[in-house]
Amino acid sequence: MAVSAHKAAVVGKPIAHSLSPVIHNAGYAAAGLTGWSYTRIECAAEELAGLVAGLGPEWAGLSVTMPSKEAALAVAAEVSPVAAAVGAANTLVRRPDGSWYADNTDVSGMVEVLTEAGVRSGATVTVLGAGGTARAALAAAARLHASAVAVVARRPAAVAELAPVAGRLGLAMTAAGWSEASTRAEADVVISTVPKGAADDLADTVCWRPGTVLFDAIYDPWPTPLAAAAGAAGCRIVSGLDLLLAQAIGQFEQFTGVAAPRPAMSAALAAARAG
């Protein structure tokens, strides 16, 4: 049946800090999408299936954040190839028949922001951390045809869990312990996916190569000590805010079916951060 109102939301736990409503609602306003609204819903991974099952026909999509990105695959009738390869989805799109489609716009967003920062095919890539965002980083490295990829983490078991992901992506991945992080940062691209504070010890130990691109997935606080040190050494810096916007653009277009008004969405995010 036709619906006059359309809803979307970001789901996760905790969720109160999310800036996704700022971005999406600004997009709706700029695109003239009256009747569209975007909210936050606190939801643990084990609660996601029940939440999705109870959503009415007015729901167009969900942005899925931690800790539910793996659980999102299980509620979808169809999963995009990239989400299947990564083993995680950050996007659930309502299809006309009422079923849900799972995708991962973190990957396309990461490719976009890294390409805009000057990353080219054949680059060497080091990924710091081995969690959910590292999975998207591996997929982005594959799309960018990286010539070598190293994953650096404190827990060898966590890196081992990424081996099947790399295999599905056709990516040759090497593993390294955290003691090697400083030397591995000599790559063309360094993608830090670790939590706040976890890479601060590297700020004083890495001898950065000018021209290296550092993508730090954190955006609060900003700049991180790692990003500040890399920027001072002449590296190109990409922040978690850049990815937040890029992945939201992809979600907006899948939810609404219209081109995202990027300038308005970017301005709203910048204003929210400044405020």
PEQUI-V491182 format. One record per pair of residues at least 6 apart in sequence whose ideal C-beta (glycine too) atoms are under 7 Angstrom apart, sorted by the first residue. I is the first residue (numbers start at 1). J is the second residue. D is the distance in whole Angstrom. If there is no record, write none. Layout:
i: [I,I]
j: [J,J]
d: [D,D]
This chain:
i: [1,3,3,4,5,5,6,6,6,6,7,7,7,7,8,8,8,8,8,8,9,9,9,9,9,10,10,10,10,10,10,11,11,11,11,11,11,11,12,12,12,12,12,13,13,13,13,14,15,15,15,16,18,18,19,19,19,20,20,21,21,21,22,22,22,23,23,23,23,23,24,24,24,25,26,26,26,27,27,27,27,27,28,30,30,31,31,33,41,43,43,44,45,45,45,48,48,48,48,49,49,52,52,57,59,60,60,61,61,61,61,61,61,61,62,63,63,63,64,64,64,64,64,65,66,69,69,69,69,70,70,72,72,72,73,73,73,73,75,75,76,76,76,76,76,77,77,78,79,79,80,80,80,82,82,82,83,83,83,83,85,85,85,85,86,86,86,86,86,86,87,87,88,88,88,89,89,89,90,90,90,90,91,91,91,91,91,91,92,92,93,93,93,93,93,94,95,103,104,105,105,105,106,106,107,107,107,108,109,109,109,109,110,110,110,110,111,111,111,112,113,113,113,113,113,114,114,114,114,114,114,117,117,117,118,118,119,119,119,121,121,122,122,123,123,123,123,123,124,124,124,124,124,125,125,125,125,125,125,126,126,126,126,126,126,127,127,127,127,127,127,127,127,128,128,128,128,128,128,128,128,129,129,129,129,130,130,130,130,130,130,131,133,133,134,134,134,135,135,137,137,138,138,138,138,138,138,138,139,141,141,142,142,142,149,149,149,150,150,150,151,151,151,151,152,152,152,152,152,153,153,154,156,159,162,163,166,176,181,182,182,182,185,185,185,186,187,188,188,189,190,190,191,192,192,192,192,192,193,196,199,200,200,202,203,203,203,206,208,208,208,208,210,210,210,212,213,213,213,214,214,214,214,215,216,216,216,216,216,217,217,218,218,219,219,219,219,222,223,227,227,230,231,241,241,245,245,245,248,249,249,249,252,253,253]
j: [57,57,58,35,35,58,35,36,58,60,37,58,59,60,24,38,60,61,62,255,38,39,40,41,62,18,20,21,40,63,65,41,43,48,51,62,64,68,43,64,65,66,68,42,43,44,67,42,40,41,42,40,40,65,244,269,272,63,248,38,39,40,268,269,272,245,248,265,268,269,38,248,252,38,264,265,268,252,260,261,264,265,36,261,264,258,261,256,51,51,68,67,67,68,71,68,71,72,75,74,75,75,100,98,94,94,255,91,92,93,94,251,254,255,92,90,91,251,72,89,90,91,92,90,132,88,89,90,132,87,88,89,92,102,79,83,89,102,92,100,89,92,100,101,102,99,100,101,89,102,102,103,104,104,107,139,89,102,103,104,139,165,168,169,104,107,135,136,139,165,135,165,104,132,135,102,103,104,104,105,106,247,102,103,104,105,251,254,100,102,100,101,103,254,255,100,101,254,136,247,250,251,136,247,136,139,140,250,243,246,247,250,136,137,140,243,140,143,144,246,215,238,242,243,246,140,144,189,213,215,238,213,236,238,213,236,144,189,213,144,145,145,147,144,146,147,188,189,146,147,148,187,188,141,146,149,187,189,191,150,152,184,185,187,190,134,137,138,149,151,152,191,193,152,181,190,191,192,193,194,199,153,192,193,194,151,153,155,158,159,162,193,193,217,151,162,193,162,165,191,193,149,162,165,166,169,171,173,169,149,171,169,170,171,171,172,173,174,176,184,159,162,173,175,176,178,180,181,184,159,178,178,175,175,173,173,173,184,202,202,205,206,202,206,208,209,212,212,213,213,212,214,215,199,215,216,217,226,217,218,226,225,226,226,225,226,229,229,229,230,233,235,233,234,235,235,235,236,238,227,230,235,237,238,224,226,227,239,240,240,243,224,240,239,240,241,244,239,231,237,239,237,237,269,273,265,266,269,265,260,262,265,260,259,260]
d: [6,5,5,6,5,5,6,5,6,5,6,5,5,7,6,5,5,5,7,5,6,5,6,5,6,5,4,7,6,4,6,5,4,7,7,5,6,6,7,7,4,6,6,5,6,5,7,7,5,7,5,7,6,7,7,6,6,5,6,5,6,6,5,6,5,6,5,5,6,5,4,6,6,5,5,5,3,5,6,6,6,5,4,4,4,6,5,6,7,5,7,7,5,5,4,5,5,7,6,7,5,5,6,7,6,5,5,7,6,5,6,7,7,4,4,6,6,5,4,6,5,7,6,7,7,4,6,6,6,6,5,4,6,5,6,7,5,6,7,6,7,6,5,6,4,4,6,5,7,5,7,4,7,5,5,6,4,5,5,4,6,7,4,5,6,7,5,6,5,6,6,6,6,6,6,4,6,5,6,6,5,7,7,4,7,5,5,6,5,6,7,5,7,5,6,6,6,7,7,4,3,5,4,5,5,4,6,5,5,3,4,6,6,7,4,6,5,5,6,5,7,5,5,6,5,6,7,7,7,6,7,5,5,5,6,6,6,6,6,6,4,6,5,6,6,7,4,5,7,6,5,4,5,5,4,5,6,5,7,5,6,4,6,4,5,5,5,7,7,5,7,5,6,5,6,7,7,4,6,5,6,6,7,4,4,6,4,7,4,5,6,6,4,5,6,6,5,7,5,4,6,7,7,6,6,6,6,7,6,5,6,4,6,5,6,7,5,5,5,5,5,6,6,6,5,6,6,5,5,5,7,5,7,4,7,7,4,6,6,6,4,5,7,4,7,6,7,6,7,5,6,5,5,5,7,5,6,6,5,6,5,5,7,6,4,5,4,7,7,5,4,5,6,3,7,5,7,5,7,6,4,5,5,4,5,6,5,6,7,5,7,5,5,5,4,4,7,6,7,5,7,6,5,7,7,7,6,6,7,5,6,7,4,7,5]
